[in-house]
């Protein structure tokens, strides 16, 4: 096994640093107010070449366009025209504008990552500025017909406020009215100078500057956005533990993902789903991973510093983190009464266990417990299908997971009871298709 990495190396992905001023990354066909001789004003300077390009686009037509561009009829004409354009030159900027995610209430999330806007050896001419605007409306229109969120990421201290204002004015009313809020993820050194002359008050009130990643996750599920390393290092000093808290508390915490199961288990399942070779690892879930590395992950999870398990991670480390999480739960998945009923059923001789009997018991445990139980049973089932490689059949998986779903203080009696719970887990693996409906009820 390779040398253990430091905690900071867990953070993924490492962002690409842009060497060029970000004002060029937000360069639509801007419509500017009359500034007289002073030209564009902003918290940053704009070079002469860019100023010439911008003025060329609106030359001799500024007033006329400004009167009609906000109208829906004109916008729809532009939108239809955008569908005939070839936007292949913007393919290398796919990570600059991401629109495939939603927040916790299914609002579209538009991610603008300025660090991914590659401008090296490239400059806009007049037609390309126009094409960029058409590219924006072509990509964004379907997401702004309802409430939506913008997440703006920029490590270069260079938000071009004047261009931001001009771009914002260019779009029709629905872009303005349906904007729920803008989340800014920028270094602490940034000095924002929003004024009523730059942006309307109603827009300023929608801007949130993130100073703790945990606050970002109030509406954005963990794992949706790949947080840059500089942000994870800067804005995760305050702990928000998920190890050692109850499932009810975990479901109320911002530090959770997109499913109804705990973040650690969700990320573990995602790891196996994207890395099918891990299923064939011999002794999976039975063998332990490097303790120091496992402790680093626990620290990362408790400080919102992780957005996924890297696919090249050792499967034994991933499963050890998952088992440590289950062991940290203050209460077992099976409540005391249900656990005792399970013991009675599986300790009887002969064992006349029926699926309907177990379904009735499972329905009595809390919903969040059932969801987690189903996730674990399903994962164990998939692992057991590869037993010829991993040497972990259903009985072995039942022996591994049984102690995590029901436990009592140690005694000789408790040892025999654990065997009954192990038998329950094995039974669930074998008959998983019969229990999916009740666990999701």
N, C-alpha and C positions, 0 to 999 in steps of 0.2 A: 504494500500500500504506500502511496506517495506521502511525502511529508505533510503534516497537518498544516492547513492554511490558517491565517489569522481571521478574526471575526469579520473585519472589514471586507475580506475577499469573498464573503458570502453574498455580498450585495451585487445584484445583477439588474440590468446590464450596465456595462461601462459606456457612458455616452460619448458621442463624437463631438469634439470641440470645433465650433465654427470659427474660422479665422477672419471672417468678413463681417462688416457691420450689419446688424439684423434689419436695419431700415429697408434694405433691398428685399428682404424676405416677405415683407408686407407691402407689395407694390402693385396694387390694382390700378385701373384707370381712375385716378383720384380726381375728385372735384373739390377745389379749394375755395376758401373765402378770399376776398380781395385783401391782400396784404401790402399793396403798394410796392415800394422799393425794397421792403425788408424780406420779401419772398416767404419761404416756408419758415415757420417757427416751431421749435420742439425742444425737448430736453437734450437732444443730440444734434449734431450738425449733419447736413446732407450735402454730399459732394456736388460740384457744378454739373458734371455729366448726368447725374441722376435727375437733377433739377430741370435740365434741358429736356430730358426724356419725358418727364412728368408734364411739363408745360406744353410740350408738343402734342400730347394726346388731347388736351382740352382747348387748344388754340382755336380761336374764332367760333367756338361752339359751346363755350362754357355756360353761358346764361341759358341758352336754349335747352341744353342737356339737363342742367340742374332743375329746370322746371318740369321735365317730363320723366326723369329717370326714376323718381319715387312712385310714379303711377304704376298700378298693377298691369295695365294693358301693355305699356312699353316694356316692362320687365318681362312679361310673358313672351313678347316677341324676341327679346334678347335670349331668354331661356331656350326657346325653340331653335334659335340660331346656334346656340352653344352645342346642341345635339348633332350638328353637322360638322363640328370641328374635330381636328386630330390633336389630341392632347398627349401624344407620345413623348414629347420633350419633357413632360413633367413626371414621367414614370419614376425617375431617379429620386423624386421628392415624395414618394408614397408615404414615408414615415413622418413627413412634415405635417401632413393633414390626414388624420385618422378618424373615421366616422362609423366604425363597425360595432361600437359598444353602447350600452345603456346604463343608466344609474339604477339605484335600488327600486325606484318606482317606474322604471321603463322609459324614462326620458332619454332621448338621444344625447350622447356625449360626443362633442366635437373636440378632438385633441389637436392643438396646434403646437408642434414641437419645433421651436426656432433653431434648436441645436442640430436638427436634421435637414435644414435647408442648405443645400450645397451650392455655393455661388463661385467656387474657384474656377477661374478661366471662363467665366460666363457673365455676360451683361445683357440687359434687356434693351431691345429697340422698341420703337413705338408700337409696332404690330404685336410684339410679344407681350407688352404690357396689357394690351387689349385682350389678347388670348388668355392671359393669366386671370383676368377678371371673369371671362367666360368659363374658364376651368373651375373657378370657385363656385359660381352659381350653379353650374352643371353638377358639381359634386355635393353641394350643400342643400339645394332646394328641397329635396324630399325629407330632410330632417328638421326643417324649421317651420313646418306647418302645425307644430304642437310645441309645448314648452321644451326647451333644450338647454344644455349646459355647455359652456366653452371652458376647456382647461388649457391654459397657455403656459408652456414650459420654455424658459430661457435662462441660460447660465451666464449670459454675456452682458448683463446690466444695460440692455439697449432697446427697451420697448419704445418704438417710435410713436410718440403720442399724437403728433399731428397727422401722420399717415393713418394711424388707428382711427382717428376722428373722421378723416376723409373717407376711408373705407366703410366705416359704420354708416355714414350718411348716404352712401351710394346705394345700399340695399333698400328694398321696399319695406313697407310698414311691418309685415309679419316677422321679419328678422329682428326688429326692435321689440315689438310687443311680446313675442314668444320667448325671448331670451330670459331664462330663469335667473342665472347668474354666471359670472365669469370667475373662475378660480385661477389665480396667478401663482405659479410655482417658480420663484426667482430667488437669487441669493440675497442674504440679509443686507448686503451693501447697496442694494437698489434703493434709490430715493424717488418715490413716486410723487409727481406734482400734478395731481388731478385738480382742475379748476372748472367752474361752471362755464367759463369761456371755451374750454376745450371739449368737454362732454356734458350733456345734460344731467341734471341732478338724478333723474330716475335711472340713468345708466350707472352713474357713480355708486349709487346705493346697491347695485347688483355685483359690485366688484369685491372679491374676498382675496386678501393676500395670505397665503398659507404659511404659517410659522410652526406648525406641528403636523406631520403627515397623518396623524390620527384624525385630525379635523377634516382632511381631504376625504377620508374614508367614511365620513358620516353619510354621504350620499353615493360615493363611488366605491363599489366593492373592491376589496383587496385583490390584486392580481389582474384587474382590468387594465390599469396603466402601468407600464414599465417605468418605475420611478428612477430618474438618473442617480448615479452614485453620489454626486455632490449634495443632492437634496436628502438622500438617505443618511448621509453623514451629518448634515447640518440640522435636520429637523426631526430627529428621533431620539433626543436625549432623555425625554420624559418616558418612563415605562408605562405601558398599558398591558399588563399581564393577561395572558389567556391560559397559561398553565396554572392549574390549581384552583380555577374558578368553576362554578357549576355550569351546566349546559344552559340553564335559563339566563345566567349572567352573560355567557358567551354570545347568546342570541341577541342581547341588547347592546353588546359592545360594538363600536365602530370597527374594531379589529377582527373583521370576519369577511368571508368571501361571498360568492354568488349563490351558493346552495344553502340549505338549512342545516348543514352539518358543520362541526367545528373546523376552523381554518386549517389546522395541522393535518387533520384527516382528509380534508378536501384537497390540499396540495399533494398529499401522499398518493391519493387515488389518481390525480392528474399526472403525477410522475409515472405511475405504472401504465396509465393509458397511453402516454406518449413514448414509453420506453418498454415495449413488450418483451424485450430480452430479459428484463428484470424478473419477469415471472418464472423464468427457468433457472434462476440463481439457486444453487444448492443450499438448503438450510434456511431459506428465506423466512423471516420472522422468528426463526429459532435461534440463529446466531446473532450476536451483538456487534454493533459497529464501534468505531473508535470513540471513547467516552469524551475526550476533549472536543472532538468535532461535534458530537451530539450536544454537548453543553453550549457550544457556540450557536448552534441552531436555536436552542431554547432561548438564549439571550436575544437572538435576532427576532424571533417570533414575538417575544414579550416587549420589544421596542419598535414594532412595525417596520423592521428593516429587511423584510424578505417578501418577495412577490411570487416566488415559485421555488421548487427544488430544481437545481440545475440537472439536466438530463444525464450529465456525465458523473453525477454523484454516485457513490457506492450504495447499492441497494440496501445493504445491511445498516448503513447510517440512517437512511430514510426510515426504514422500519423501526429502528431503535428510537428515533424521535417520536414516531407515532405511538409506540408502546409506552414511552415515558409520559406522553400526554394522557393516554388512557389511565395510566397508573396514578396520575396527578388529580384525577376527578375526585371531588370530595364525596360523591355518592355513586354507587353502582348503577348501571343501566337498568337492571332489574331491581325494582323496589323490594324492600324487605319481605312484604307479604307475598309478592309474586315469586320471589326467589325461593321462598319456603314451599310454595305450591309446586314449583318445578322440581324441587328435591323430592317431594312426595311422589310425583308422577314417575320420575326416572329411577327411584329406588324400589319401586314395587316389583314384585316377582309373581307371575310373569309381567313384563312391561306391556301394557295394552294402550300405549300412547296413541292418541288420535290427533289429526291435524286440527280439527274443529275445536278440540279441547285446548290446544295450545294457542289457537287464534284468539279465543276468549280471554286468555291470560294476557297475551301481548297487547290487546286493545286497552287493557287497564293501566299500562304504563304511559307516562307523559309522551306527547307527540315528538318532542325533540329527542327523547330516548329511543323511540321507535325508528326514527329516521337514521340515527347513528348506527343502531343495531343492524338495519338493512344494509347500510353501506359497508359495514364490516363483514357481514355474512356474504354479500355479493363479491367482495374482494377475495375473501377466503375461498369461495367457490371457484373463482377464476384461477387462483393459485393452485388449487387442488387438481385442476384439469391438466396441469403440467407436472404431475407427481413423478413421472418417469425421469424427469430431469432434475427437479428440485427436491425430490424425496420427501415432499410434504403432502400427504394424502388428507382426506377429510378428517380422520381421527386425530392426526397430528395438529391440524389447524384448530380443531375443537379444543385440544389440550392447551394450545397457545392462547386462544382468545377467551376460553371459559373463565379464567380468573379475573379477566378485565370487565366482565359484564355482571358478575356477582361475587361478593367476598364478605367474609366475616372475620372476627378476630381468630387467630390461630388456635386450633385445638384438634385432637384426633377426630372428633366428630366433623369439624369443618373440612378436613381432608376428604372424607367420604362424600360430603355435600358438594365439594368442588367437582368431583368426578361426575356427579349428576348434572351439574351445570355444563360441564364439558360435553356430556352426551347430548344435552339440549342444543348446543351450538353445532355439533356434528349433524344432528337431525335437521336443523335449519338449513345447513349447507346442502344436504342431500335433497331436501324438498323445497328449495328456495322459491321455485315458481308458484308454490301454493301459498306463500306468505307475503308476496310483494304487495298485494292489494291491501292487506290489513296493516302492514307497516307504513304504507303511504296514506292511510285513511286519516 
